Amino acid sequence: MTAPTPLIAGNWKMNGTAASLGEALAVAAQQGGGRARVAICPPATLIQRMSAALAGSAVMVGAQDCRAEEAGAFTGDVSAEMLADAGAKLVILGHSERRAGHGETDALVATKVKAALRAGLEPIICVGETLDQRKAGDALGVVTGQVRGSLPPELAGKAWSVAYEPVWAIGTGLTPTTSEIEEMHVAIRATLRDLFGPEGAGPAILYGGSVKPSNAAEILHAAEVGGALVGGASLKADDFLGIIRAL
């Protein structure tokens, strides 16, 4: 089977207003014909406007979360169908900040993945260990357990990816060694093969721990790293393009 097509996805988190659309347009103006698929996941308030602004470009628009239910009395929540209606093509699910700050379990993430598939969205499913879990020697067990618990069988035959986030590296300036990254990505790949058979070789496994232009090339060329889920560095076009071009 051929190697997965790399994906570089920018997660703007709770940042960005209409004035920020210029950064996305600057990325689109210089992105095309590269090795990777490129996506930007802005706040929900910008999805429709960004989708319109980037129409016809090589940059996809994604979302940062969704509710599992299609509709209902869930004040403040947004369904996968609403995101698709606004123009989103992908959705980040199970991000460490959602797991930690909103108590999201593997089981809940799996229901959201099924909701994304129901709406025709491509899920990016996040997994990752805390510093305490790594220090305790539990990193591999924690992460492969999250993979098994967060990925429903309905993913078979669909487009999706996994993003490995070493939680202790996000926003801290710390970065795992290349060997640590490779060890985890190889373990995730083995788990995907166990769950989905030969099809488990297809989805990209993104790295998502403080990726920036200065370390992107080393990370992106590590074994089984099929792209990146980029946080703060995706907010500025020059930084994000620097990571895209590192492939």
C-alpha positions in Angstrom: 0.0 0.0 0.0 1.3 3.5 -0.8 2.2 5.8 2.0 -0.7 8.0 3.3 -1.0 11.5 1.8 0.4 13.9 4.4 -1.9 16.3 6.1 -0.9 19.6 7.7 -3.8 21.0 9.7 -3.8 24.3 11.6 -5.8 24.4 14.9 -6.5 28.1 15.6 -8.2 27.1 19.0 -10.0 30.1 20.5 -8.3 32.7 18.4 -9.3 34.7 15.4 -11.9 37.1 14.2 -12.9 38.4 10.7 -9.6 40.4 10.7 -7.7 37.1 10.8 -9.1 35.8 7.5 -6.2 37.5 5.8 -3.8 35.0 7.3 -5.8 32.1 5.8 -5.9 33.9 2.4 -2.1 34.4 2.5 -1.7 30.6 3.1 -4.0 29.8 0.2 -2.3 32.2 -2.1 1.0 30.3 -1.7 -0.2 26.8 -1.2 -0.8 24.6 -4.2 0.9 21.6 -5.8 2.7 20.6 -2.6 3.1 17.1 -1.1 0.6 17.7 1.7 -3.1 18.4 2.0 -3.6 21.5 4.0 -6.4 22.5 6.3 -7.2 25.3 8.7 -9.6 24.8 11.6 -10.8 28.2 12.9 -13.3 28.9 15.6 -16.9 27.9 14.7 -17.7 31.6 14.2 -15.3 31.8 11.2 -16.0 28.5 9.4 -18.6 29.9 7.0 -16.7 33.0 6.2 -13.4 31.2 5.8 -15.0 28.6 3.6 -16.3 31.3 1.3 -13.0 33.1 1.3 -11.0 30.0 0.5 -13.4 28.6 -2.1 -11.5 27.2 -5.1 -8.2 27.1 -3.2 -6.1 24.2 -2.1 -6.8 24.8 1.6 -9.6 23.0 3.3 -11.5 24.3 6.3 -12.2 22.3 9.3 -13.8 22.6 12.8 -12.4 22.0 16.3 -15.2 19.9 17.8 -18.8 18.8 17.4 -21.7 17.5 19.4 -22.5 13.8 18.9 -26.3 14.4 18.4 -27.6 15.8 15.2 -29.9 18.3 16.8 -31.6 19.0 20.1 -31.8 21.0 23.3 -28.0 21.5 23.7 -27.4 25.2 24.3 -24.2 26.4 22.9 -23.2 23.2 21.1 -22.8 22.7 17.4 -23.6 19.5 15.5 -21.5 17.9 12.8 -24.3 18.6 10.3 -24.2 22.3 11.2 -20.4 22.3 10.7 -20.8 20.7 7.3 -23.5 23.1 6.4 -21.2 26.0 7.2 -18.5 24.6 4.9 -16.3 22.5 7.1 -14.7 19.4 5.5 -12.9 18.1 8.6 -13.2 18.1 12.3 -10.7 17.7 15.2 -12.1 15.4 17.9 -10.7 14.3 21.2 -8.2 17.1 21.5 -6.2 17.0 24.7 -7.8 20.3 25.8 -11.2 18.8 25.3 -10.3 15.6 27.2 -8.8 17.5 30.1 -11.0 20.6 30.3 -14.3 19.1 29.3 -13.9 15.5 30.7 -14.2 13.9 27.3 -13.7 10.1 27.5 -12.6 7.7 24.7 -16.2 6.5 24.5 -17.5 10.1 24.0 -14.9 10.8 21.4 -15.9 7.6 19.5 -19.6 8.8 19.4 -18.4 12.2 18.0 -16.3 10.4 15.4 -19.5 8.5 14.3 -21.3 11.8 14.2 -18.6 13.3 12.0 -18.9 10.4 9.6 -22.7 10.7 9.6 -22.3 14.3 8.4 -19.6 13.5 5.8 -16.8 15.2 7.8 -13.3 13.8 7.9 -12.3 13.3 11.5 -8.9 14.0 13.0 -8.8 11.9 16.2 -6.4 13.1 18.9 -4.6 10.9 21.4 -1.8 11.6 23.8 -0.3 11.2 27.2 0.4 13.6 30.1 3.8 14.2 31.6 2.9 12.1 34.7 1.9 9.2 32.5 5.1 9.4 30.5 7.2 9.6 33.7 5.4 6.5 35.0 6.3 4.6 31.9 2.7 4.3 30.8 2.8 6.5 27.7 2.5 3.7 25.1 -0.2 1.9 27.0 -2.2 5.1 27.5 -2.0 6.2 23.9 -2.7 2.9 22.3 -5.6 2.4 24.7 -7.0 5.8 23.6 -6.7 4.7 20.0 -8.6 1.5 20.7 -11.3 3.3 22.7 -11.7 6.4 20.4 -11.8 4.8 17.0 -15.1 3.1 16.2 -15.3 0.4 13.5 -17.4 2.7 11.4 -14.2 4.4 10.3 -13.5 1.4 8.0 -13.5 2.6 4.4 -13.7 6.3 5.3 -11.2 9.1 5.2 -9.7 9.9 8.7 -6.4 10.5 10.5 -5.0 10.2 14.0 -3.1 13.0 15.7 -0.6 12.2 18.4 -0.3 15.0 21.0 2.3 14.6 23.7 0.2 16.7 26.1 3.3 17.7 28.1 4.8 19.3 24.9 1.8 21.5 24.0 2.5 25.2 24.6 5.5 24.4 26.8 8.3 24.6 24.3 9.2 21.0 25.1 9.6 18.6 22.2 10.0 14.8 22.4 13.1 13.4 20.8 12.8 12.0 17.3 13.1 8.5 18.7 10.3 9.1 21.2 8.1 10.4 18.4 8.9 7.5 16.1 8.3 5.0 18.9 4.8 6.4 19.5 3.9 6.7 15.9 5.0 3.2 15.1 3.0 1.9 18.1 -0.1 3.8 16.9 0.4 2.3 13.4 0.6 -1.2 14.8 -2.6 -0.6 16.7 -4.4 0.7 13.6 -3.3 -2.4 11.7 -4.6 -4.6 14.5 -8.0 -2.7 14.5 -8.5 -2.3 10.8 -6.3 -4.9 9.1 -4.4 -3.9 6.0 -6.6 -0.8 5.8 -4.9 0.4 9.0 -1.8 1.3 6.9 -3.8 4.0 5.1 -4.7 6.9 7.5 -2.0 9.5 8.2 -0.7 9.8 11.8 -0.1 13.5 12.5 2.3 14.8 15.1 0.8 17.6 17.3 3.2 18.9 19.9 4.5 22.4 19.5 5.4 22.1 15.8 7.1 25.2 14.4 9.2 26.0 11.4 12.4 25.4 13.2 11.7 21.8 14.1 9.2 20.8 11.4 11.6 19.2 9.0 13.1 16.8 11.6 9.7 15.9 12.9 7.9 15.5 9.6 10.6 13.1 8.2 10.5 10.8 11.2 9.1 7.3 10.7 5.3 7.0 10.5 4.8 10.8 10.9 2.3 11.6 8.2 1.8 15.3 8.8 1.2 17.7 11.7 -1.6 19.2 13.8 -0.3 22.7 14.3 -1.4 25.0 17.1 0.0 28.5 17.6 2.3 28.5 14.6 -0.8 28.1 12.3 -2.1 31.6 13.3 0.5 33.4 11.2 0.7 32.6 7.5 4.5 32.8 7.3 5.0 30.3 10.2 2.4 27.9 8.9 3.8 28.0 5.4 7.3 27.3 6.8 5.9 24.1 8.3 4.1 23.1 5.1 7.2 23.6 3.1 9.3 21.5 5.5 7.8 18.3 4.0 
